[in-house]
Amino acid sequence: MKKVIVIGCPGSGKSYFSKELKALTNIPLYHLDMIFHREDGSQISREDFDNILKDIFKKDEWILDGNYQRTLEMRLKECDTVFLLDYPTEVCISGANKRVGTKRDDLPWVESELDKDFEQKILNFSNEKLPKIYELLDKYKDKNIIIFKTREDSEKYIKNFNK
């Protein structure tokens, strides 16, 4: 495990899992939200985002945390390990609500409320995004793919990582 992507629905805990994985492996961690978003809420261009990703790909080791479906296949081609947090929608909504008002190192601002458009993305994720993710994972089944269906499963993985 040298080049890792952590994907899943917003609110699933991708950033938390990625930080735990970084602590165990010392592999550099890059949060895609921190790359794409500026502090004022604006975004960098797609071209700049893609170029930054390509620069990261050149490194010997990395963990990329974030779904960003548009660049998913690009990241799948480059990684050796995939973690998919495929949790129920209500778990992701709860996770997104719990982080409201909290300063995080994976997002350049503090959310003051759960944005309704963002909440709708979570509600639509299983139907709109997840089928394509599984289709791509099937295409890249030569990768080490680990799918967690519950938070308990991912927590158990972290707890038993080096055992």
NULOKOL-739404 format. One record per atom (N, C-alpha, C): residue in one letter; atom name; z, y, x. Coordinates in Angstrom, 2 decimals. Layout:
REM NULOKOL-739404
+---+----+---------+---------+---------+
: r :  a :      zz :      yy :      xx :
+---+----+---------+---------+---------+
: A : CA :       Z :       Y :       X :
...
+---+----+---------+---------+---------+
REM end
This chain:
REM NULOKOL-739404
+---+----+---------+---------+---------+
: r :  a :      zz :      yy :      xx :
+---+----+---------+---------+---------+
: M :  N :    0.00 :   -1.18 :    0.86 :
: M : CA :    0.00 :    0.00 :    0.00 :
: M :  C :    0.00 :    1.23 :    0.90 :
: K :  N :   -1.15 :    1.90 :    0.93 :
: K : CA :   -1.31 :    3.10 :    1.75 :
: K :  C :   -1.87 :    4.28 :    0.95 :
: K :  N :   -2.73 :    3.96 :   -0.01 :
: K : CA :   -3.40 :    4.99 :   -0.81 :
: K :  C :   -3.20 :    4.63 :   -2.28 :
: V :  N :   -2.34 :    5.42 :   -2.92 :
: V : CA :   -1.79 :    5.05 :   -4.23 :
: V :  C :   -2.11 :    6.11 :   -5.26 :
: I :  N :   -2.47 :    5.67 :   -6.46 :
: I : CA :   -2.53 :    6.60 :   -7.59 :
: I :  C :   -1.54 :    6.13 :   -8.66 :
: V :  N :   -0.92 :    7.11 :   -9.29 :
: V : CA :    0.02 :    6.86 :  -10.38 :
: V :  C :   -0.54 :    7.59 :  -11.60 :
: I :  N :   -0.89 :    6.82 :  -12.62 :
: I : CA :   -1.55 :    7.38 :  -13.80 :
: I :  C :   -0.79 :    6.96 :  -15.06 :
: G :  N :   -1.10 :    7.65 :  -16.14 :
: G : CA :   -0.48 :    7.35 :  -17.43 :
: G :  C :   -0.42 :    8.60 :  -18.29 :
: C :  N :    0.08 :    8.42 :  -19.47 :
: C : CA :    0.18 :    9.49 :  -20.46 :
: C :  C :    1.10 :   10.61 :  -19.96 :
: P :  N :    0.80 :   11.85 :  -20.32 :
: P : CA :    1.76 :   12.92 :  -20.03 :
: P :  C :    3.12 :   12.54 :  -20.63 :
: G :  N :    4.18 :   12.81 :  -19.89 :
: G : CA :    5.53 :   12.51 :  -20.37 :
: G :  C :    5.99 :   11.10 :  -20.04 :
: S :  N :    5.11 :   10.30 :  -19.43 :
: S : CA :    5.49 :    8.91 :  -19.13 :
: S :  C :    6.40 :    8.79 :  -17.91 :
: G :  N :    6.46 :    9.83 :  -17.10 :
: G : CA :    7.33 :    9.79 :  -15.92 :
: G :  C :    6.57 :    9.49 :  -14.64 :
: K :  N :    5.29 :    9.85 :  -14.61 :
: K : CA :    4.47 :    9.62 :  -13.41 :
: K :  C :    5.08 :   10.31 :  -12.19 :
: S :  N :    5.48 :   11.55 :  -12.35 :
: S : CA :    6.01 :   12.31 :  -11.23 :
: S :  C :    7.34 :   11.73 :  -10.75 :
: Y :  N :    8.19 :   11.36 :  -11.67 :
: Y : CA :    9.47 :   10.75 :  -11.31 :
: Y :  C :    9.22 :    9.45 :  -10.54 :
: F :  N :    8.37 :    8.59 :  -11.08 :
: F : CA :    8.06 :    7.32 :  -10.42 :
: F :  C :    7.47 :    7.57 :   -9.02 :
: S :  N :    6.56 :    8.54 :   -8.94 :
: S : CA :    5.91 :    8.86 :   -7.66 :
: S :  C :    6.93 :    9.32 :   -6.63 :
: K :  N :    7.87 :   10.14 :   -7.05 :
: K : CA :    8.91 :   10.61 :   -6.12 :
: K :  C :    9.79 :    9.46 :   -5.64 :
: E :  N :   10.11 :    8.54 :   -6.52 :
: E : CA :   10.89 :    7.37 :   -6.14 :
: E :  C :   10.10 :    6.51 :   -5.14 :
: L :  N :    8.81 :    6.34 :   -5.40 :
: L : CA :    7.95 :    5.56 :   -4.51 :
: L :  C :    7.83 :    6.23 :   -3.14 :
: K :  N :    7.69 :    7.54 :   -3.14 :
: K : CA :    7.63 :    8.30 :   -1.88 :
: K :  C :    8.91 :    8.10 :   -1.07 :
: A :  N :   10.05 :    8.15 :   -1.75 :
: A : CA :   11.33 :    7.99 :   -1.06 :
: A :  C :   11.45 :    6.61 :   -0.41 :
: L :  N :   10.85 :    5.61 :   -1.03 :
: L : CA :   10.92 :    4.25 :   -0.49 :
: L :  C :    9.89 :    3.99 :    0.61 :
: T :  N :    8.76 :    4.68 :    0.56 :
: T : CA :    7.65 :    4.37 :    1.46 :
: T :  C :    7.40 :    5.44 :    2.52 :
: N :  N :    7.89 :    6.66 :    2.30 :
: N : CA :    7.58 :    7.81 :    3.15 :
: N :  C :    6.10 :    8.17 :    3.15 :
: I :  N :    5.37 :    7.74 :    2.14 :
: I : CA :    3.96 :    8.11 :    2.01 :
: I :  C :    3.91 :    9.51 :    1.39 :
: P :  N :    3.10 :   10.41 :    1.96 :
: P : CA :    3.00 :   11.77 :    1.41 :
: P :  C :    2.58 :   11.75 :   -0.07 :
: L :  N :    3.22 :   12.60 :   -0.86 :
: L : CA :    2.99 :   12.68 :   -2.30 :
: L :  C :    2.31 :   13.99 :   -2.65 :
: Y :  N :    1.27 :   13.89 :   -3.47 :
: Y : CA :    0.55 :   15.06 :   -3.97 :
: Y :  C :    0.55 :   15.01 :   -5.49 :
: H :  N :    1.09 :   16.05 :   -6.11 :
: H : CA :    1.09 :   16.17 :   -7.57 :
: H :  C :   -0.18 :   16.90 :   -7.98 :
: L :  N :   -1.04 :   16.26 :   -8.75 :
: L : CA :   -2.31 :   16.88 :   -9.15 :
: L :  C :   -2.09 :   18.16 :   -9.95 :
: D :  N :   -1.01 :   18.21 :  -10.74 :
: D : CA :   -0.71 :   19.45 :  -11.48 :
: D :  C :   -0.48 :   20.62 :  -10.54 :
: M :  N :    0.19 :   20.36 :   -9.42 :
: M : CA :    0.46 :   21.44 :   -8.46 :
: M :  C :   -0.81 :   21.88 :   -7.73 :
: I :  N :   -1.75 :   20.98 :   -7.60 :
: I : CA :   -3.03 :   21.32 :   -6.98 :
: I :  C :   -3.89 :   22.12 :   -7.95 :
: F :  N :   -3.96 :   21.69 :   -9.20 :
: F : CA :   -4.87 :   22.26 :  -10.18 :
: F :  C :   -4.38 :   23.58 :  -10.78 :
: H :  N :   -3.07 :   23.68 :  -11.01 :
: H : CA :   -2.52 :   24.85 :  -11.70 :
: H :  C :   -1.93 :   25.86 :  -10.73 :
: R :  N :   -2.11 :   27.12 :  -11.08 :
: R : CA :   -1.45 :   28.21 :  -10.35 :
: R :  C :   -0.18 :   28.59 :  -11.12 :
: E :  N :    0.69 :   29.33 :  -10.46 :
: E : CA :    1.96 :   29.73 :  -11.09 :
: E :  C :    1.77 :   30.51 :  -12.38 :
: D :  N :    0.67 :   31.28 :  -12.47 :
: D : CA :    0.44 :   32.08 :  -13.66 :
: D :  C :   -0.18 :   31.28 :  -14.81 :
: G :  N :   -0.37 :   29.97 :  -14.61 :
: G : CA :   -0.93 :   29.12 :  -15.65 :
: G :  C :   -2.44 :   28.97 :  -15.57 :
: S :  N :   -3.09 :   29.74 :  -14.72 :
: S : CA :   -4.54 :   29.59 :  -14.55 :
: S :  C :   -4.80 :   28.36 :  -13.67 :
: Q :  N :   -6.07 :   27.98 :  -13.58 :
: Q : CA :   -6.42 :   26.80 :  -12.80 :
: Q :  C :   -7.45 :   27.15 :  -11.73 :
: I :  N :   -7.47 :   26.31 :  -10.70 :
: I : CA :   -8.51 :   26.46 :   -9.70 :
: I :  C :   -9.80 :   25.86 :  -10.26 :
: S :  N :  -10.91 :   26.09 :   -9.62 :
: S : CA :  -12.18 :   25.57 :  -10.11 :
: S :  C :  -12.23 :   24.05 :   -9.92 :
: R :  N :  -13.07 :   23.40 :  -10.68 :
: R : CA :  -13.28 :   21.96 :  -10.53 :
: R :  C :  -13.76 :   21.63 :   -9.12 :
: E :  N :  -14.65 :   22.46 :   -8.62 :
: E : CA :  -15.19 :   22.24 :   -7.27 :
: E :  C :  -14.08 :   22.30 :   -6.22 :
: D :  N :  -13.21 :   23.32 :   -6.33 :
: D : CA :  -12.10 :   23.43 :   -5.38 :
: D :  C :  -11.15 :   22.24 :   -5.52 :
: F :  N :  -10.87 :   21.84 :   -6.74 :
: F : CA :  -10.00 :   20.69 :   -7.01 :
: F :  C :  -10.58 :   19.44 :   -6.36 :
: D :  N :  -11.86 :   19.20 :   -6.58 :
: D : CA :  -12.52 :   18.01 :   -6.02 :
: D :  C :  -12.52 :   18.05 :   -4.49 :
: N :  N :  -12.72 :   19.23 :   -3.92 :
: N : CA :  -12.72 :   19.35 :   -2.46 :
: N :  C :  -11.34 :   19.07 :   -1.87 :
: I :  N :  -10.30 :   19.52 :   -2.56 :
: I : CA :   -8.94 :   19.24 :   -2.10 :
: I :  C :   -8.67 :   17.73 :   -2.16 :
: L :  N :   -9.12 :   17.09 :   -3.25 :
: L : CA :   -8.97 :   15.64 :   -3.35 :
: L :  C :   -9.68 :   14.94 :   -2.20 :
: K :  N :  -10.90 :   15.37 :   -1.91 :
: K : CA :  -11.67 :   14.75 :   -0.82 :
: K :  C :  -10.97 :   14.91 :    0.52 :
: D :  N :  -10.30 :   16.04 :    0.72 :
: D : CA :   -9.53 :   16.24 :    1.95 :
: D :  C :   -8.33 :   15.28 :    2.01 :
: I :  N :   -7.68 :   15.09 :    0.88 :
: I : CA :   -6.55 :   14.15 :    0.82 :
: I :  C :   -7.04 :   12.73 :    1.11 :
: F :  N :   -8.20 :   12.37 :    0.56 :
: F : CA :   -8.74 :   11.02 :    0.77 :
: F :  C :   -8.93 :   10.70 :    2.25 :
: K :  N :   -9.16 :   11.70 :    3.06 :
: K : CA :   -9.39 :   11.49 :    4.50 :
: K :  C :   -8.11 :   11.11 :    5.25 :
: K :  N :   -6.98 :   11.35 :    4.63 :
: K : CA :   -5.69 :   11.03 :    5.27 :
: K :  C :   -5.45 :    9.52 :    5.22 :
: D :  N :   -4.62 :    9.04 :    6.13 :
: D : CA :   -4.34 :    7.61 :    6.23 :
: D :  C :   -3.51 :    7.08 :    5.06 :
: E :  N :   -2.64 :    7.94 :    4.53 :
: E : CA :   -1.76 :    7.52 :    3.44 :
: E :  C :   -1.58 :    8.66 :    2.46 :
: W :  N :   -1.45 :    8.31 :    1.18 :
: W : CA :   -1.18 :    9.31 :    0.16 :
: W :  C :   -0.79 :    8.63 :   -1.14 :
: I :  N :   -0.02 :    9.38 :   -1.91 :
: I : CA :    0.27 :    9.03 :   -3.31 :
: I :  C :   -0.25 :   10.22 :   -4.12 :
: L :  N :   -1.09 :    9.95 :   -5.09 :
: L : CA :   -1.60 :   10.98 :   -6.00 :
: L :  C :   -1.02 :   10.73 :   -7.39 :
: D :  N :   -0.28 :   11.70 :   -7.87 :
: D : CA :    0.40 :   11.60 :   -9.16 :
: D :  C :   -0.34 :   12.47 :  -10.17 :
: G :  N :   -0.87 :   11.85 :  -11.21 :
: G : CA :   -1.50 :   12.60 :  -12.29 :
: G :  C :   -2.67 :   11.84 :  -12.87 :
: N :  N :   -2.94 :   12.10 :  -14.12 :
: N : CA :   -4.01 :   11.36 :  -14.79 :
: N :  C :   -5.39 :   11.96 :  -14.52 :
: Y :  N :   -5.61 :   13.19 :  -14.91 :
: Y : CA :   -6.86 :   13.90 :  -14.65 :
: Y :  C :   -8.08 :   12.97 :  -14.75 :
: Q :  N :   -8.37 :   12.59 :  -15.97 :
: Q : CA :   -9.38 :   11.58 :  -16.27 :
: Q :  C :  -10.74 :   11.87 :  -15.62 :
: R :  N :  -11.10 :   13.14 :  -15.52 :
: R : CA :  -12.40 :   13.48 :  -14.95 :
: R :  C :  -12.56 :   12.97 :  -13.53 :
: T :  N :  -11.47 :   12.93 :  -12.77 :
: T : CA :  -11.53 :   12.49 :  -11.37 :
: T :  C :  -10.95 :   11.09 :  -11.16 :
: L :  N :  -10.66 :   10.40 :  -12.24 :
: L : CA :  -10.01 :    9.10 :  -12.12 :
: L :  C :  -10.86 :    8.10 :  -11.34 :
: E :  N :  -12.13 :    8.00 :  -11.66 :
: E : CA :  -12.96 :    7.02 :  -10.96 :
: E :  C :  -13.08 :    7.37 :   -9.47 :
: M :  N :  -13.18 :    8.64 :   -9.17 :
: M : CA :  -13.24 :    9.08 :   -7.78 :
: M :  C :  -11.99 :    8.60 :   -7.03 :
: R :  N :  -10.82 :    8.74 :   -7.65 :
: R : CA :   -9.57 :    8.32 :   -7.03 :
: R :  C :   -9.45 :    6.80 :   -6.96 :
: L :  N :   -9.96 :    6.12 :   -7.99 :
: L : CA :   -9.93 :    4.66 :   -7.98 :
: L :  C :  -10.76 :    4.09 :   -6.83 :
: K :  N :  -11.88 :    4.70 :   -6.55 :
: K : CA :  -12.73 :    4.25 :   -5.44 :
: K :  C :  -12.00 :    4.34 :   -4.11 :
: E :  N :  -11.13 :    5.33 :   -3.97 :
: E : CA :  -10.48 :    5.62 :   -2.69 :
: E :  C :   -9.14 :    4.93 :   -2.50 :
: C :  N :   -8.48 :    4.55 :   -3.58 :
: C : CA :   -7.13 :    4.01 :   -3.47 :
: C :  C :   -7.13 :    2.52 :   -3.19 :
: D :  N :   -5.96 :    2.01 :   -2.79 :
: D : CA :   -5.80 :    0.56 :   -2.69 :
: D :  C :   -4.82 :    0.04 :   -3.75 :
: T :  N :   -4.02 :    0.94 :   -4.32 :
: T : CA :   -3.00 :    0.54 :   -5.29 :
: T :  C :   -2.98 :    1.52 :   -6.46 :
: V :  N :   -2.86 :    0.95 :   -7.67 :
: V : CA :   -2.79 :    1.75 :   -8.89 :
: V :  C :   -1.52 :    1.36 :   -9.65 :
: F :  N :   -0.77 :    2.36 :  -10.05 :
: F : CA :    0.34 :    2.15 :  -10.98 :
: F :  C :   -0.03 :    2.84 :  -12.28 :
: L :  N :   -0.08 :    2.09 :  -13.36 :
: L : CA :   -0.34 :    2.65 :  -14.69 :
: L :  C :    0.94 :    2.54 :  -15.50 :
: L :  N :    1.43 :    3.70 :  -15.95 :
: L : CA :    2.59 :    3.73 :  -16.84 :
: L :  C :    2.05 :    3.78 :  -18.26 :
: D :  N :    1.97 :    2.63 :  -18.90 :
: D : CA :    1.40 :    2.50 :  -20.24 :
: D :  C :    2.53 :    2.30 :  -21.23 :
: Y :  N :    3.19 :    3.42 :  -21.56 :
: Y : CA :    4.35 :    3.38 :  -22.43 :
: Y :  C :    3.97 :    3.80 :  -23.85 :
: P :  N :    4.80 :    3.41 :  -24.83 :
: P : CA :    4.55 :    3.85 :  -26.20 :
: P :  C :    4.56 :    5.38 :  -26.32 :
: T :  N :    3.79 :    5.88 :  -27.25 :
: T : CA :    3.65 :    7.32 :  -27.46 :
: T :  C :    5.00 :    8.01 :  -27.64 :
: E :  N :    5.90 :    7.41 :  -28.42 :
: E : CA :    7.19 :    8.05 :  -28.68 :
: E :  C :    8.02 :    8.18 :  -27.40 :
: V :  N :    7.87 :    7.26 :  -26.47 :
: V : CA :    8.57 :    7.35 :  -25.18 :
: V :  C :    8.03 :    8.55 :  -24.39 :
: C :  N :    6.72 :    8.75 :  -24.44 :
: C : CA :    6.10 :    9.86 :  -23.71 :
: C :  C :    6.45 :   11.21 :  -24.35 :
: I :  N :    6.47 :   11.28 :  -25.66 :
: I : CA :    6.88 :   12.52 :  -26.35 :
: I :  C :    8.32 :   12.86 :  -25.97 :
: S :  N :    9.18 :   11.85 :  -25.98 :
: S : CA :   10.58 :   12.05 :  -25.61 :
: S :  C :   10.67 :   12.52 :  -24.16 :
: G :  N :    9.91 :   11.91 :  -23.28 :
: G : CA :    9.92 :   12.30 :  -21.87 :
: G :  C :    9.46 :   13.74 :  -21.68 :
: A :  N :    8.43 :   14.14 :  -22.39 :
: A : CA :    7.93 :   15.52 :  -22.29 :
: A :  C :    8.97 :   16.50 :  -22.84 :
: N :  N :    9.62 :   16.15 :  -23.92 :
: N : CA :   10.66 :   17.02 :  -24.49 :
: N :  C :   11.86 :   17.17 :  -23.56 :
: K :  N :   12.23 :   16.10 :  -22.88 :
: K : CA :   13.41 :   16.13 :  -22.00 :
: K :  C :   13.22 :   17.07 :  -20.82 :
: R :  N :   12.00 :   17.28 :  -20.40 :
: R : CA :   11.80 :   18.12 :  -19.21 :
: R :  C :   11.61 :   19.60 :  -19.55 :
: V :  N :   11.53 :   19.95 :  -20.82 :
: V : CA :   11.41 :   21.35 :  -21.23 :
: V :  C :   12.64 :   22.12 :  -20.72 :
: G :  N :   12.38 :   23.27 :  -20.09 :
: G : CA :   13.44 :   24.10 :  -19.57 :
: G :  C :   13.93 :   23.71 :  -18.18 :
: T :  N :   13.32 :   22.71 :  -17.60 :
: T : CA :   13.75 :   22.21 :  -16.30 :
: T :  C :   12.77 :   22.63 :  -15.21 :
: K :  N :   13.30 :   23.16 :  -14.10 :
: K : CA :   12.48 :   23.49 :  -12.93 :
: K :  C :   12.07 :   22.17 :  -12.27 :
: R :  N :   10.77 :   22.03 :  -12.07 :
: R : CA :   10.26 :   20.78 :  -11.49 :
: R :  C :    9.41 :   21.10 :  -10.27 :
: D :  N :    9.33 :   20.14 :   -9.35 :
: D : CA :    8.51 :   20.35 :   -8.18 :
: D :  C :    7.09 :   19.82 :   -8.36 :
: D :  N :    6.79 :   19.33 :   -9.55 :
: D : CA :    5.45 :   18.81 :   -9.82 :
: D :  C :    4.65 :   19.71 :  -10.77 :
: L :  N :    5.21 :   20.86 :  -11.12 :
: L : CA :    4.53 :   21.82 :  -12.00 :
: L :  C :    4.95 :   23.22 :  -11.57 :
: P :  N :    4.00 :   24.14 :  -11.47 :
: P : CA :    4.35 :   25.45 :  -10.91 :
: P :  C :    5.04 :   26.43 :  -11.87 :
: W :  N :    5.47 :   25.98 :  -13.02 :
: W : CA :    6.21 :   26.85 :  -13.94 :
: W :  C :    7.21 :   26.00 :  -14.72 :
: V :  N :    8.12 :   26.67 :  -15.39 :
: V : CA :    9.09 :   25.99 :  -16.24 :
: V :  C :    8.60 :   26.09 :  -17.67 :
: E :  N :    8.49 :   24.94 :  -18.32 :
: E : CA :    8.08 :   24.93 :  -19.73 :
: E :  C :    9.25 :   25.38 :  -20.59 :
: S :  N :    9.00 :   26.36 :  -21.46 :
: S : CA :   10.06 :   26.85 :  -22.33 :
: S :  C :   10.09 :   26.10 :  -23.67 :
: E :  N :    8.98 :   25.42 :  -23.96 :
: E : CA :    8.90 :   24.60 :  -25.17 :
: E :  C :    7.78 :   23.59 :  -24.97 :
: L :  N :    7.76 :   22.58 :  -25.81 :
: L : CA :    6.66 :   21.62 :  -25.74 :
: L :  C :    5.47 :   22.23 :  -26.47 :
: D :  N :    4.48 :   22.61 :  -25.70 :
: D : CA :    3.26 :   23.22 :  -26.23 :
: D :  C :    2.61 :   22.27 :  -27.24 :
: K :  N :    2.21 :   22.80 :  -28.38 :
: K : CA :    1.63 :   21.97 :  -29.46 :
: K :  C :    0.34 :   21.29 :  -29.03 :
: D :  N :   -0.50 :   21.97 :  -28.25 :
: D : CA :   -1.74 :   21.35 :  -27.76 :
: D :  C :   -1.41 :   20.21 :  -26.79 :
: F :  N :   -0.42 :   20.44 :  -25.95 :
: F : CA :    0.00 :   19.41 :  -25.01 :
: F :  C :    0.58 :   18.20 :  -25.76 :
: E :  N :    1.39 :   18.48 :  -26.77 :
: E : CA :    1.95 :   17.40 :  -27.59 :
: E :  C :    0.83 :   16.60 :  -28.24 :
: Q :  N :   -0.21 :   17.28 :  -28.70 :
: Q : CA :   -1.34 :   16.59 :  -29.32 :
: Q :  C :   -2.07 :   15.70 :  -28.32 :
: K :  N :   -2.15 :   16.15 :  -27.06 :
: K : CA :   -2.76 :   15.31 :  -26.01 :
: K :  C :   -1.98 :   14.01 :  -25.84 :
: I :  N :   -0.67 :   14.11 :  -25.92 :
: I : CA :    0.17 :   12.92 :  -25.81 :
: I :  C :   -0.07 :   12.00 :  -27.01 :
: L :  N :   -0.11 :   12.60 :  -28.19 :
: L : CA :   -0.32 :   11.81 :  -29.41 :
: L :  C :   -1.69 :   11.12 :  -29.41 :
: N :  N :   -2.69 :   11.74 :  -28.80 :
: N : CA :   -4.05 :   11.19 :  -28.79 :
: N :  C :   -4.32 :   10.26 :  -27.61 :
: F :  N :   -3.43 :   10.26 :  -26.63 :
: F : CA :   -3.69 :    9.57 :  -25.37 :
: F :  C :   -4.08 :    8.09 :  -25.55 :
: S :  N :   -3.31 :    7.35 :  -26.33 :
: S : CA :   -3.56 :    5.91 :  -26.50 :
: S :  C :   -4.93 :    5.61 :  -27.07 :
: N :  N :   -5.39 :    6.45 :  -27.97 :
: N : CA :   -6.69 :    6.21 :  -28.59 :
: N :  C :   -7.85 :    6.83 :  -27.80 :
: E :  N :   -7.62 :    7.99 :  -27.20 :
: E : CA :   -8.71 :    8.71 :  -26.55 :
: E :  C :   -8.86 :    8.43 :  -25.06 :
: K :  N :   -7.78 :    8.24 :  -24.34 :
: K : CA :   -7.84 :    8.12 :  -22.87 :
: K :  C :   -7.60 :    6.70 :  -22.37 :
: L :  N :   -6.67 :    6.01 :  -22.98 :
: L : CA :   -6.26 :    4.70 :  -22.48 :
: L :  C :   -7.39 :    3.66 :  -22.45 :
: P :  N :   -8.25 :    3.59 :  -23.47 :
: P : CA :   -9.34 :    2.60 :  -23.39 :
: P :  C :  -10.24 :    2.81 :  -22.16 :
: K :  N :  -10.55 :    4.04 :  -21.83 :
: K : CA :  -11.38 :    4.33 :  -20.65 :
: K :  C :  -10.64 :    3.96 :  -19.37 :
: I :  N :   -9.33 :    4.21 :  -19.34 :
: I : CA :   -8.54 :    3.83 :  -18.16 :
: I :  C :   -8.62 :    2.33 :  -17.94 :
: Y :  N :   -8.41 :    1.56 :  -19.00 :
: Y : CA :   -8.47 :    0.10 :  -18.86 :
: Y :  C :   -9.88 :   -0.37 :  -18.48 :
: E :  N :  -10.88 :    0.29 :  -19.00 :
: E : CA :  -12.27 :   -0.04 :  -18.65 :
: E :  C :  -12.49 :    0.18 :  -17.14 :
: L :  N :  -12.00 :    1.30 :  -16.63 :
: L : CA :  -12.15 :    1.58 :  -15.20 :
: L :  C :  -11.31 :    0.63 :  -14.35 :
: L :  N :  -10.11 :    0.30 :  -14.81 :
: L : CA :   -9.28 :   -0.64 :  -14.06 :
: L :  C :   -9.96 :   -2.01 :  -13.98 :
: D :  N :  -10.64 :   -2.39 :  -15.04 :
: D : CA :  -11.38 :   -3.65 :  -15.03 :
: D :  C :  -12.53 :   -3.59 :  -14.03 :
: K :  N :  -13.17 :   -2.45 :  -13.94 :
: K : CA :  -14.27 :   -2.24 :  -12.99 :
: K :  C :  -13.77 :   -2.32 :  -11.55 :
: Y :  N :  -12.55 :   -1.86 :  -11.30 :
: Y : CA :  -11.97 :   -1.83 :   -9.95 :
: Y :  C :  -10.83 :   -2.83 :   -9.83 :
: K :  N :  -11.03 :   -4.02 :  -10.37 :
: K : CA :   -9.96 :   -5.02 :  -10.37 :
: K :  C :   -9.67 :   -5.59 :   -8.99 :
: D :  N :  -10.47 :   -5.20 :   -7.98 :
: D : CA :  -10.17 :   -5.60 :   -6.60 :
: D :  C :   -8.98 :   -4.81 :   -6.04 :
: K :  N :   -8.58 :   -3.76 :   -6.72 :
: K : CA :   -7.42 :   -2.95 :   -6.30 :
: K :  C :   -6.14 :   -3.67 :   -6.70 :
: N :  N :   -5.04 :   -3.33 :   -6.06 :
: N : CA :   -3.74 :   -3.83 :   -6.47 :
: N :  C :   -3.30 :   -2.99 :   -7.67 :
: I :  N :   -3.37 :   -3.55 :   -8.86 :
: I : CA :   -3.10 :   -2.82 :  -10.10 :
: I :  C :   -1.79 :   -3.33 :  -10.70 :
: I :  N :   -0.87 :   -2.40 :  -10.89 :
: I : CA :    0.44 :   -2.73 :  -11.47 :
: I :  C :    0.60 :   -1.90 :  -12.72 :
: I :  N :    0.79 :   -2.57 :  -13.84 :
: I : CA :    0.92 :   -1.90 :  -15.14 :
: I :  C :    2.34 :   -2.11 :  -15.67 :
: F :  N :    2.97 :   -1.00 :  -15.98 :
: F : CA :    4.31 :   -1.05 :  -16.58 :
: F :  C :    4.18 :   -0.68 :  -18.06 :
: K :  N :    4.81 :   -1.48 :  -18.90 :
: K : CA :    4.79 :   -1.23 :  -20.34 :
: K :  C :    6.08 :   -0.57 :  -20.83 :
: T :  N :    7.11 :   -0.57 :  -19.98 :
: T : CA :    8.39 :    0.06 :  -20.33 :
: T :  C :    8.95 :    0.78 :  -19.11 :
: R :  N :    9.80 :    1.76 :  -19.35 :
: R : CA :   10.50 :    2.43 :  -18.25 :
: R :  C :   11.36 :    1.44 :  -17.48 :
: E :  N :   11.94 :    0.51 :  -18.20 :
: E : CA :   12.79 :   -0.49 :  -17.55 :
: E :  C :   12.00 :   -1.29 :  -16.52 :
: D :  N :   10.74 :   -1.61 :  -16.84 :
: D : CA :    9.90 :   -2.36 :  -15.89 :
: D :  C :    9.65 :   -1.56 :  -14.61 :
: S :  N :    9.35 :   -0.27 :  -14.75 :
: S : CA :    9.09 :    0.54 :  -13.57 :
: S :  C :   10.38 :    0.77 :  -12.77 :
: E :  N :   11.50 :    0.93 :  -13.46 :
: E : CA :   12.78 :    1.10 :  -12.78 :
: E :  C :   13.16 :   -0.17 :  -12.01 :
: K :  N :   12.90 :   -1.33 :  -12.60 :
: K : CA :   13.18 :   -2.60 :  -11.94 :
: K :  C :   12.29 :   -2.76 :  -10.69 :
: Y :  N :   11.05 :   -2.34 :  -10.79 :
: Y : CA :   10.14 :   -2.41 :   -9.64 :
: Y :  C :   10.69 :   -1.57 :   -8.48 :
: I :  N :   11.10 :   -0.33 :   -8.78 :
: I : CA :   11.65 :    0.55 :   -7.74 :
: I :  C :   12.93 :   -0.04 :   -7.16 :
: K :  N :   13.79 :   -0.53 :   -8.03 :
: K : CA :   15.08 :   -1.08 :   -7.58 :
: K :  C :   14.87 :   -2.27 :   -6.64 :
: N :  N :   13.87 :   -3.09 :   -6.91 :
: N : CA :   13.63 :   -4.32 :   -6.14 :
: N :  C :   12.50 :   -4.16 :   -5.13 :
: F :  N :   12.13 :   -2.94 :   -4.81 :
: F : CA :   10.93 :   -2.69 :   -4.00 :
: F :  C :   10.91 :   -3.44 :   -2.68 :
: N :  N :   11.96 :   -3.40 :   -1.91 :
: N : CA :   11.96 :   -4.03 :   -0.59 :
: N :  C :   12.74 :   -5.34 :   -0.55 :
: K :  N :   12.95 :   -5.94 :   -1.68 :
: K : CA :   13.74 :   -7.18 :   -1.71 :
: K :  C :   12.85 :   -8.40 :   -1.65 :
+---+----+---------+---------+---------+
REM end
